[in-house]
Amino acid sequence: MTRGKTTTTSTTGATRGWVSFVGSGPGDPGLLTVRAVDLLKQADVVVTEVPEHAGLVRRLLGLPTPVVAEDGEEQAPVAGPEIVDGGFGEDGQPLTHAARAKVVVKHAKKGARVVRLMAGDPFLYASGPEEAQSCVKAGLGFEIVPGVSSVSAVPAYAGIPLTTKDNREMAVVTCGDKVDWSQYADKRTLVLLSAVGMIGDIAKALVDAGRSPQTPVAMTRVGTTTEQATVVSDLEHVAADARAARMAPPAITVIGDVVDLRETLSWFETKPLFGWRVLVPRTKEQAGSLSERLRGYGAVPEEVPTISVEPPRNPLQMDKAVRGLVEGRYEWIAFTSVNAVKAVREKFEEYGLDARAFSGLKIAAVGDKTAQAIAAWGLRADLVPSGEQSAAGLLEDWPEYDELLDPINRVFLPRADIATENLVAGLIDLGWECDDVTAYRTVRATPPPAPTRDAIKTGKFDAVVFTSSSTVRNLVGIAGKPHPSTIIAVIGPATAKTAEEHGLRVDVLSPKPDVDALTDALADFGAARRDAMVEAGQPVTKPSERKPSARRKASTSR
């Protein structure tokens, strides 16, 4: 009854706060529930549990990374909830469950909406019950938002079902000194938590209790993340194999016949770019979709801005062209990039204009992505290349000027300051006059941090994806050449030529100038490379792992 009363006062805006115990899942941010994301967006305070939680919250909410002042003090972001470290106290010592509960209660008593972010599920092998009881004692309302538990998620990401039509029973055991392993002598599936350091003793106890020494065992560490690794063994050999594979917590161990299904059901660790650290040298605005697609293939993208898009130094030329567009000076406008669409749109907004000003004007787009940016403005491109999506492809389909059909012979071409002259020359050859206007400037970005520059030069990146010639020139200019072991993927022949001019070996050439096609081509390369290693009986390694240890390793399958 007390809790019911506090629920009422909390939701009616009284001074009492509210606590949401939210499960963050086993590690993959994509496994967060919709409810969890909504509560994080509404939170005043987020009390974390593990170091990764702070970065997770900032990424989900689009918050900046805290700036460290010259005196070493971290300045809090200007927006978003207050993020409180629930793992350690102000003295640097790990917080007990009781101490963490006090932190939660303290903030909630101030009237704050508190999200207590917990690994896995708050009520499954976690301290949720104890901390929730502290809220009850303090007269605070709370709710539980279940999360995906590592108990089920990690085996699923390892390709191991916990139950099948032939294996209907399972048991979850938190390992310790007082477990009576004789009660698990039957053939049901066992899921072991905190078993890494004790696996030898556990395996011996299960064999002594009657389990076959050949019973399959799988141990998966940091499951659901791109660092996931699984060692498959049996009760007789698992202790030695886990040691050889350097297995360390956190890890989930599965014992039983279901482990054999991993051979055919492993889907996560077999992704074509699994665990690859891929450098994405683009502008910050453009890197998002490319990085997301790379993550889908199992890669770990790292965005390094190489160019910054800025307004032209002299805006008068652009102002004059936009006025001419409104006054009907042009027959065509040709957009050769998403940035060009953005630049013209911003200029329209500056003048208080909208898409209606394009009435009677024909619109050309260099490719599908640019056409999509035009469509987002409520416009439709009249011309998109039917073949190669480039300036050359645009010219292939561009109609010749016809005095009878075309009342105006002029084309408005808003472009970057570093654009080539091929398109202009081609349009002139077709009888058109061209106003080639600088709509935006591309400026070389500041160099990345020293650790990133070192990683580029020493081969710690597995691949780099170049989406234009300028990204090649600028990356080499601000960070140096990628190591010869790094796989070089480029978006088209012109970019490939620039890469080769800078002494880079091109490994992957996109079949068309499109970032999705480029990512797919890199994934195909990774898949073929992996298949070749498996077929040759070699361990699957990443390009950055070019110096494998001579010491024999356990059969860790990826």
C-alpha positions as CSV (number, residue, x, y, z in Angstrom):
1,M,0.0,0.0,0.0
2,T,2.9,2.4,0.8
3,R,4.4,1.8,-2.6
4,G,1.0,2.6,-4.2
5,K,0.8,5.9,-2.5
6,T,4.3,6.9,-3.5
7,T,3.5,6.0,-7.1
8,T,0.6,8.4,-7.0
9,T,2.5,11.3,-5.5
10,S,5.5,10.8,-7.9
11,T,3.4,10.8,-11.0
12,T,1.5,13.9,-9.9
13,G,4.7,16.0,-9.7
14,A,5.3,16.0,-5.9
15,T,8.8,16.6,-4.6
16,R,9.5,12.9,-4.4
17,G,11.5,11.5,-7.4
18,W,11.1,8.3,-9.3
19,V,13.5,5.5,-9.9
20,S,13.6,3.3,-13.0
21,F,15.7,0.2,-12.7
22,V,16.6,-0.4,-16.3
23,G,18.4,-3.4,-17.8
24,S,21.0,-2.4,-20.4
25,G,21.4,-5.9,-21.7
26,P,24.6,-7.9,-22.1
27,G,26.7,-5.4,-24.1
28,D,25.2,-4.9,-27.6
29,P,23.5,-1.4,-27.5
30,G,21.0,-2.7,-30.1
31,L,19.5,-5.0,-27.5
32,L,18.3,-2.1,-25.3
33,T,14.5,-2.1,-25.2
34,V,12.4,0.8,-26.6
35,R,11.2,1.5,-23.1
36,A,14.8,1.8,-21.8
37,V,15.7,4.3,-24.5
38,D,12.6,6.4,-23.7
39,L,13.4,6.5,-20.0
40,L,17.0,7.6,-20.7
41,K,15.8,10.4,-22.8
42,Q,13.5,11.6,-20.0
43,A,16.0,11.1,-17.1
44,D,17.4,13.8,-14.9
45,V,20.1,11.5,-13.5
46,V,21.5,8.2,-14.8
47,V,23.4,6.1,-12.2
48,T,25.6,3.7,-14.1
49,E,27.1,0.3,-13.2
50,V,30.0,-0.3,-15.5
51,P,32.4,2.2,-17.3
52,E,30.9,1.5,-20.7
53,H,27.5,2.8,-19.6
54,A,28.4,6.5,-19.7
55,G,29.5,6.3,-23.3
56,L,26.4,4.2,-24.2
57,V,24.1,6.9,-22.8
58,R,25.9,9.7,-24.6
59,R,25.8,7.9,-27.9
60,L,22.1,7.1,-27.5
61,L,21.2,10.6,-26.7
62,G,23.6,12.3,-29.1
63,L,25.5,14.0,-26.3
64,P,29.1,15.4,-26.6
65,T,32.0,13.7,-24.9
66,P,32.9,15.7,-21.7
67,V,35.7,18.2,-22.2
68,V,38.7,18.0,-19.9
69,A,39.8,21.4,-18.8
70,E,43.4,22.4,-18.4
71,D,43.3,21.8,-14.7
72,G,42.3,18.2,-15.3
73,E,38.7,18.7,-14.2
74,E,36.0,17.2,-16.4
75,Q,33.5,19.7,-17.5
76,A,30.0,18.2,-17.7
77,P,28.1,18.3,-21.1
78,V,25.8,21.2,-21.5
79,A,22.8,19.0,-22.2
80,G,21.3,15.7,-21.2
81,P,21.0,13.9,-17.8
82,E,23.6,14.0,-15.1
83,I,25.6,10.8,-15.4
84,V,26.7,9.5,-12.0
85,D,29.4,6.7,-11.7
86,G,27.7,3.9,-9.8
87,G,30.7,1.7,-10.0
88,F,33.1,3.7,-7.8
89,G,32.7,6.3,-5.1
90,E,34.4,9.6,-4.8
91,D,37.3,8.0,-3.0
92,G,37.9,5.7,-6.0
93,Q,36.8,2.6,-4.2
94,P,34.3,0.2,-5.7
95,L,30.8,0.8,-4.4
96,T,28.9,-2.0,-2.6
97,H,25.2,-2.6,-3.5
98,A,24.2,-0.8,-0.3
99,A,26.4,2.2,-1.1
100,R,25.1,2.4,-4.6
101,A,21.5,2.2,-3.4
102,K,22.2,5.3,-1.2
103,V,23.4,7.2,-4.2
104,V,20.2,6.3,-6.1
105,V,18.0,7.3,-3.1
106,K,19.8,10.6,-2.6
107,H,19.2,11.8,-6.1
108,A,15.6,10.6,-6.1
109,K,14.8,12.4,-2.8
110,K,15.8,15.6,-4.6
111,G,12.8,15.1,-6.9
112,A,14.9,13.8,-9.8
113,R,13.8,11.2,-12.4
114,V,16.5,8.6,-11.8
115,V,17.5,5.8,-14.2
116,R,19.5,3.2,-12.5
117,L,21.2,1.5,-15.5
118,M,22.1,-2.1,-14.8
119,A,24.0,-4.7,-16.8
120,G,21.7,-7.5,-18.1
121,D,18.4,-7.6,-16.3
122,P,17.8,-5.9,-13.0
123,F,16.0,-8.9,-11.4
124,L,18.1,-11.7,-12.8
125,Y,21.5,-12.3,-11.1
126,A,21.7,-8.6,-10.3
127,S,21.3,-6.3,-7.3
128,G,18.0,-4.9,-8.5
129,P,15.9,-6.5,-5.6
130,E,18.2,-5.1,-2.9
131,E,18.3,-1.6,-4.4
132,A,14.6,-1.5,-5.0
133,Q,14.0,-2.4,-1.4
134,S,16.0,0.7,-0.4
135,C,13.6,2.7,-2.5
136,V,10.6,1.2,-0.6
137,K,12.2,2.1,2.7
138,A,12.8,5.6,1.6
139,G,9.2,5.9,0.4
140,L,10.2,6.3,-3.3
141,G,8.2,5.0,-6.3
142,F,10.1,2.8,-8.7
143,E,9.6,0.6,-11.7
144,I,11.5,-2.3,-13.3
145,V,12.4,-2.4,-17.0
146,P,13.7,-5.8,-17.8
147,G,16.7,-6.2,-20.0
148,V,18.0,-9.0,-22.2
149,S,20.0,-11.2,-19.8
150,S,23.5,-12.5,-20.7
151,V,22.3,-15.9,-19.6
152,S,20.3,-16.3,-22.8
153,A,21.8,-13.6,-25.1
154,V,25.4,-14.6,-25.0
155,P,24.8,-18.3,-26.0
156,A,22.4,-17.0,-28.7
157,Y,25.2,-14.8,-30.1
158,A,27.5,-17.8,-29.9
159,G,25.1,-19.8,-32.0
160,I,24.1,-22.1,-29.1
161,P,20.4,-22.7,-28.4
162,L,19.8,-23.5,-24.7
163,T,16.8,-25.8,-25.4
164,T,15.8,-27.9,-28.4
165,K,13.2,-30.6,-29.0
166,D,15.7,-33.1,-27.7
167,N,17.1,-30.9,-24.8
168,R,14.1,-29.5,-22.9
169,E,15.7,-28.8,-19.5
170,M,18.4,-26.3,-18.5
171,A,19.8,-25.0,-15.2
172,V,21.6,-21.8,-14.5
173,V,24.3,-21.9,-11.9
174,T,26.3,-19.1,-10.3
175,C,29.6,-20.8,-9.5
176,G,31.2,-20.8,-6.1
177,D,32.8,-23.1,-3.5
178,K,29.5,-24.5,-2.1
179,V,27.8,-25.8,-5.3
180,D,26.9,-29.5,-5.1
181,W,27.7,-30.6,-8.6
182,S,26.4,-34.1,-8.1
183,Q,22.9,-32.8,-8.6
184,Y,23.8,-31.8,-12.1
185,A,25.0,-35.2,-13.2
186,D,22.1,-35.7,-15.7
187,K,22.2,-34.6,-19.3
188,R,20.3,-31.3,-19.0
189,T,22.0,-28.1,-20.3
190,L,24.0,-26.1,-17.8
191,V,24.7,-22.4,-18.1
192,L,27.5,-21.4,-15.8
193,L,28.1,-17.8,-14.5
194,S,31.5,-16.8,-13.0
195,A,33.1,-20.1,-14.0
196,V,36.3,-19.0,-15.7
197,G,38.7,-19.4,-12.8
198,M,37.1,-22.6,-11.5
199,I,36.3,-24.4,-14.8
200,G,38.9,-27.1,-14.2
201,D,37.5,-28.0,-10.8
202,I,33.9,-27.8,-12.1
203,A,34.6,-30.1,-15.0
204,K,36.3,-32.7,-12.8
205,A,33.4,-32.6,-10.3
206,L,30.8,-33.1,-13.1
207,V,32.8,-36.0,-14.5
208,D,33.2,-37.5,-11.0
209,A,29.4,-37.1,-10.7
210,G,28.8,-39.2,-13.8
211,R,28.9,-36.9,-16.8
212,S,30.9,-38.1,-19.8
213,P,34.4,-36.5,-20.2
214,Q,33.4,-35.9,-23.9
215,T,30.4,-33.7,-22.9
216,P,30.6,-30.6,-25.1
217,V,31.5,-27.3,-23.5
218,A,31.6,-23.7,-24.9
219,M,32.9,-20.7,-23.1
220,T,32.1,-17.2,-24.6
221,R,33.7,-14.1,-23.3
222,V,32.4,-10.5,-23.7
223,G,29.4,-11.9,-25.5
224,T,27.3,-9.8,-27.9
225,T,30.2,-7.3,-28.5
226,T,32.6,-7.3,-31.4
227,E,35.3,-8.6,-29.0
228,Q,33.3,-11.8,-28.5
229,A,35.3,-15.0,-28.7
230,T,34.2,-18.6,-28.0
231,V,36.3,-21.6,-27.2
232,V,34.7,-25.0,-27.8
233,S,36.0,-28.0,-26.0
234,D,34.7,-30.8,-23.7
235,L,34.8,-31.5,-20.0
236,E,38.1,-33.4,-20.2
237,H,40.0,-30.6,-22.0
238,V,38.2,-27.4,-21.3
239,A,40.5,-26.2,-18.5
240,A,43.6,-26.4,-20.7
241,D,41.8,-25.0,-23.8
242,A,40.4,-22.1,-21.8
243,R,43.8,-21.3,-20.5
244,A,45.4,-21.5,-23.9
245,A,42.7,-19.2,-25.3
246,R,43.3,-16.8,-22.4
247,M,39.7,-16.7,-21.5
248,A,38.8,-14.1,-18.9
249,P,35.7,-12.7,-17.3
250,P,33.0,-11.8,-18.1
251,A,32.2,-15.1,-19.7
252,I,29.3,-17.5,-20.0
253,T,29.9,-21.2,-20.1
254,V,27.4,-23.7,-21.6
255,I,27.7,-27.5,-21.0
256,G,25.7,-30.0,-22.9
257,D,24.8,-31.5,-26.3
258,V,23.4,-28.2,-27.5
259,V,26.9,-26.9,-27.9
260,D,27.4,-29.1,-31.0
261,L,24.8,-27.0,-32.8
262,R,27.2,-24.0,-32.8
263,E,29.1,-25.6,-35.8
264,T,26.1,-24.8,-38.0
265,L,24.3,-22.0,-36.1
266,S,27.2,-19.6,-35.4
267,W,26.1,-16.4,-37.0
268,F,27.7,-13.5,-35.1
269,E,31.4,-14.3,-35.0
270,T,31.2,-15.4,-38.6
271,K,30.1,-12.0,-39.9
272,P,32.4,-11.0,-42.8
273,L,34.0,-8.1,-41.0
274,F,33.6,-9.4,-37.4
275,G,35.8,-7.4,-35.1
276,W,37.5,-5.5,-37.9
277,R,38.6,-2.0,-36.8
278,V,37.7,0.1,-39.9
279,L,38.8,3.7,-40.4
280,V,36.1,6.0,-41.8
281,P,37.6,9.2,-43.1
282,R,34.7,11.4,-43.9
283,T,33.0,14.5,-42.7
284,K,31.1,14.0,-39.4
285,E,27.8,14.6,-41.2
286,Q,28.4,11.9,-43.8
287,A,30.0,9.2,-41.7
288,G,26.8,8.0,-39.9
289,S,25.2,5.8,-42.5
290,L,28.5,4.3,-43.6
291,S,29.4,3.4,-40.0
292,E,26.0,1.9,-39.3
293,R,26.3,-0.4,-42.3
294,L,29.8,-1.4,-41.3
295,R,28.5,-2.3,-37.8
296,G,25.9,-4.5,-39.5
297,Y,28.7,-6.6,-41.0
298,G,30.4,-6.9,-37.5
299,A,33.0,-4.2,-37.9
300,V,34.0,-1.5,-35.4
301,P,34.0,1.7,-37.3
302,E,36.1,4.7,-36.1
303,E,35.2,8.0,-37.7
304,V,38.1,10.4,-38.4
305,P,37.0,13.7,-40.0
306,T,39.3,14.6,-42.8
307,I,37.4,17.5,-44.3
308,S,35.1,20.1,-42.9
309,V,32.4,21.6,-45.1
310,E,32.2,25.4,-44.7
311,P,30.5,28.3,-46.5
312,P,32.3,30.0,-49.4
313,R,34.6,32.9,-48.4
314,N,32.7,35.2,-50.7
315,P,28.9,34.5,-50.5
316,L,28.0,37.1,-53.2
317,Q,28.3,34.7,-56.1
318,M,25.9,32.3,-54.4
319,D,23.5,35.1,-53.4
320,K,23.4,36.3,-57.1
321,A,22.8,32.7,-58.4
322,V,19.9,32.1,-56.0
323,R,18.3,35.4,-57.0
324,G,18.7,34.4,-60.6
325,L,17.0,31.0,-59.9
326,V,14.0,32.8,-58.3
327,E,13.8,35.2,-61.3
328,G,13.8,32.4,-63.9
329,R,17.4,32.8,-65.2
330,Y,18.0,29.0,-65.4
331,E,16.6,26.1,-67.3
332,W,18.4,23.5,-65.1
333,I,20.1,23.2,-61.7
334,A,22.5,20.3,-61.3
335,F,23.4,18.9,-57.9
336,T,26.6,16.9,-57.8
337,S,26.6,16.1,-54.1
338,V,24.5,15.9,-51.0
339,N,26.5,18.9,-49.6
340,A,25.5,21.0,-52.6
341,V,21.8,20.3,-51.9
342,K,22.4,21.2,-48.2
343,A,24.2,24.5,-49.2
344,V,21.4,25.6,-51.5
345,R,18.8,24.7,-49.0
346,E,20.5,26.6,-46.3
347,K,20.7,29.7,-48.6
348,F,17.0,29.3,-49.4
349,E,16.2,29.3,-45.6
350,E,18.3,32.3,-45.2
351,Y,16.2,34.2,-47.7
352,G,12.9,32.7,-46.4
353,L,12.3,30.7,-49.6
354,D,11.0,27.2,-50.0
355,A,10.8,24.5,-52.6
356,R,8.2,26.4,-54.5
357,A,10.9,28.6,-55.9
358,F,12.0,25.6,-58.1
359,S,8.7,25.8,-60.1
360,G,9.4,25.4,-63.8
361,L,13.1,24.5,-63.2
362,K,14.5,21.1,-64.2
363,I,16.6,19.3,-61.5
364,A,19.5,17.0,-62.1
365,A,21.2,14.8,-59.5
366,V,24.6,13.0,-59.9
367,G,23.3,9.9,-58.1
368,D,20.7,8.2,-55.9
369,K,22.0,9.6,-52.6
370,T,21.8,13.1,-54.0
371,A,18.4,12.5,-55.4
372,Q,17.3,11.3,-52.0
373,A,18.5,14.5,-50.4
374,I,16.5,16.4,-53.0
375,A,13.4,14.3,-52.3
376,A,13.8,15.1,-48.6
377,W,13.3,18.7,-49.6
378,G,10.0,17.8,-51.3
379,L,11.4,17.9,-54.8
380,R,12.0,15.3,-57.5
381,A,15.0,15.0,-59.7
382,D,14.2,15.1,-63.4
383,L,17.5,13.5,-64.4
384,V,19.6,10.9,-62.6
385,P,22.3,9.0,-64.5
386,S,21.0,5.7,-65.9
387,G,24.6,4.3,-65.8
388,E,27.6,5.4,-63.9
389,Q,26.7,7.8,-61.0
390,S,29.2,10.4,-61.6
391,A,29.7,13.7,-63.6
392,A,30.6,11.5,-66.6
393,G,27.4,9.5,-66.2
394,L,25.4,12.7,-65.8
395,L,26.8,14.0,-69.1
396,E,26.0,10.7,-70.9
397,D,22.3,11.3,-70.2
398,W,22.2,15.1,-70.4
399,P,20.2,16.4,-73.4
400,E,21.8,18.8,-75.9
401,Y,20.5,22.4,-75.9
402,D,17.6,22.8,-78.3
403,E,16.6,26.3,-79.2
404,L,13.0,25.3,-79.9
405,L,12.5,23.1,-76.8
406,D,14.6,25.0,-74.3
407,P,13.5,28.6,-73.6
408,I,16.6,29.2,-71.5
409,N,20.1,27.9,-72.2
410,R,21.7,28.4,-68.7
411,V,22.5,25.8,-66.0
412,F,23.1,26.6,-62.3
413,L,25.8,24.4,-61.0
414,P,26.4,24.8,-57.2
415,R,29.5,22.9,-56.3
416,A,32.5,22.5,-54.0
417,D,35.5,24.8,-54.4
418,I,37.7,21.9,-55.4
419,A,35.3,20.4,-58.0
420,T,36.8,19.4,-61.4
421,E,35.9,21.2,-64.6
422,N,34.9,18.1,-66.6
423,L,31.1,18.7,-66.0
424,V,31.3,22.3,-67.0
425,A,33.2,21.5,-70.2
426,G,30.8,18.8,-71.1
427,L,27.7,21.0,-70.6
428,I,29.3,23.7,-72.8
429,D,30.0,21.0,-75.5
430,L,26.3,20.2,-75.4
431,G,25.4,23.8,-76.1
432,W,24.6,25.0,-72.5
433,E,25.9,28.0,-70.7
434,C,27.0,27.2,-67.1
435,D,27.1,29.3,-63.9
436,D,29.7,27.2,-62.0
437,V,29.2,28.6,-58.4
438,T,31.1,27.8,-55.3
439,A,28.4,26.7,-52.9
440,Y,30.7,25.4,-50.2
441,R,34.3,24.9,-49.3
442,T,36.1,21.7,-48.2
443,V,38.7,22.5,-45.6
444,R,41.2,20.0,-44.3
445,A,40.3,18.9,-40.8
446,T,42.7,19.1,-37.8
447,P,44.8,16.0,-37.3
448,P,43.3,13.1,-35.2
449,P,44.7,12.3,-31.7
450,A,48.2,10.8,-31.5
451,P,46.9,7.3,-30.7
452,T,44.8,7.3,-33.8
453,R,47.7,8.5,-36.0
454,D,49.9,5.8,-34.5
455,A,47.2,3.1,-35.2
456,I,47.0,4.2,-38.8
457,K,50.7,4.1,-39.4
458,T,51.4,0.8,-37.5
459,G,48.6,-1.3,-38.9
460,K,46.2,-1.4,-36.0
461,F,43.3,-0.7,-38.4
462,D,42.1,-3.6,-40.4
463,A,40.7,-1.5,-43.2
464,V,40.1,2.0,-44.4
465,V,37.2,3.1,-46.7
466,F,37.9,6.1,-49.0
467,T,34.8,7.7,-50.4
468,S,36.5,10.4,-52.5
469,S,39.9,11.5,-53.7
470,S,39.9,14.3,-51.2
471,T,39.5,11.9,-48.3
472,V,42.7,10.1,-49.5
473,R,44.7,13.3,-49.8
474,N,43.5,14.7,-46.6
475,L,43.9,11.6,-44.5
476,V,47.5,11.1,-45.7
477,G,48.1,14.8,-45.1
478,I,46.8,14.9,-41.5
479,A,47.6,11.4,-40.3
480,G,50.1,9.7,-42.7
481,K,49.8,6.7,-44.9
482,P,47.9,3.6,-43.7
483,H,50.2,0.6,-43.0
484,P,50.6,-1.9,-45.9
485,S,48.7,-4.6,-44.0
486,T,45.6,-2.4,-43.9
487,I,42.9,-3.3,-46.5
488,I,42.2,-0.2,-48.8
489,A,38.6,0.1,-50.1
490,V,37.7,2.9,-52.5
491,I,34.5,4.1,-54.0
492,G,35.5,4.5,-57.6
493,P,38.3,4.6,-60.3
494,A,39.2,8.2,-59.6
495,T,39.6,7.6,-55.9
496,A,41.6,4.4,-56.7
497,K,43.9,6.4,-58.9
498,T,44.5,9.0,-56.1
499,A,45.2,6.2,-53.6
500,E,47.7,4.6,-55.9
501,E,49.4,8.0,-56.5
502,H,49.9,8.2,-52.8
503,G,51.5,4.8,-52.7
504,L,48.5,2.8,-51.5
505,R,47.6,-0.7,-52.8
506,V,43.8,-0.8,-53.6
507,D,42.3,-4.1,-52.5
508,V,38.5,-3.3,-52.9
509,L,36.9,-1.2,-55.7
510,S,33.2,-0.5,-55.3
511,P,31.2,-1.7,-58.4
512,K,29.4,1.7,-58.4
513,P,30.1,5.1,-56.6
514,D,27.8,4.5,-53.7
515,V,28.8,4.1,-50.0
516,D,26.4,1.1,-49.5
517,A,27.9,-0.6,-52.5
518,L,31.4,0.2,-51.2
519,T,30.6,-1.3,-47.8
520,D,29.0,-4.4,-49.4
521,A,32.2,-4.8,-51.5
522,L,34.4,-4.7,-48.4
523,A,32.1,-7.2,-46.7
524,D,32.4,-9.6,-49.8
525,F,36.2,-9.2,-49.6
526,G,36.1,-10.1,-45.9
527,A,33.9,-13.1,-46.4
528,A,36.0,-14.5,-49.2
529,R,39.2,-14.0,-47.1
530,R,37.5,-15.8,-44.2
531,D,36.3,-18.7,-46.4
532,A,39.8,-19.1,-47.8
533,M,41.3,-19.4,-44.3
534,V,38.7,-21.9,-43.1
535,E,39.1,-24.0,-46.3
536,A,42.9,-24.0,-45.8
537,G,42.4,-25.1,-42.2
538,Q,44.0,-21.9,-40.8
539,P,42.7,-19.9,-37.8
540,V,40.6,-17.0,-38.9
541,T,42.6,-13.8,-38.2
542,K,42.1,-10.1,-39.0
543,P,44.4,-8.1,-41.3
544,S,45.8,-6.3,-38.3
545,E,46.8,-9.7,-36.8
546,R,49.7,-10.2,-39.2
547,K,52.1,-11.6,-36.7
548,P,50.4,-14.6,-35.1
549,S,52.2,-16.1,-32.1
550,A,54.2,-19.2,-32.8
551,R,52.9,-20.8,-29.6
552,R,50.0,-23.2,-30.2
553,K,46.6,-21.7,-29.5
554,A,43.4,-23.4,-28.5
555,S,40.7,-23.9,-31.2
556,T,39.0,-20.6,-30.7
557,S,36.5,-20.3,-33.6
558,R,35.4,-16.9,-34.8
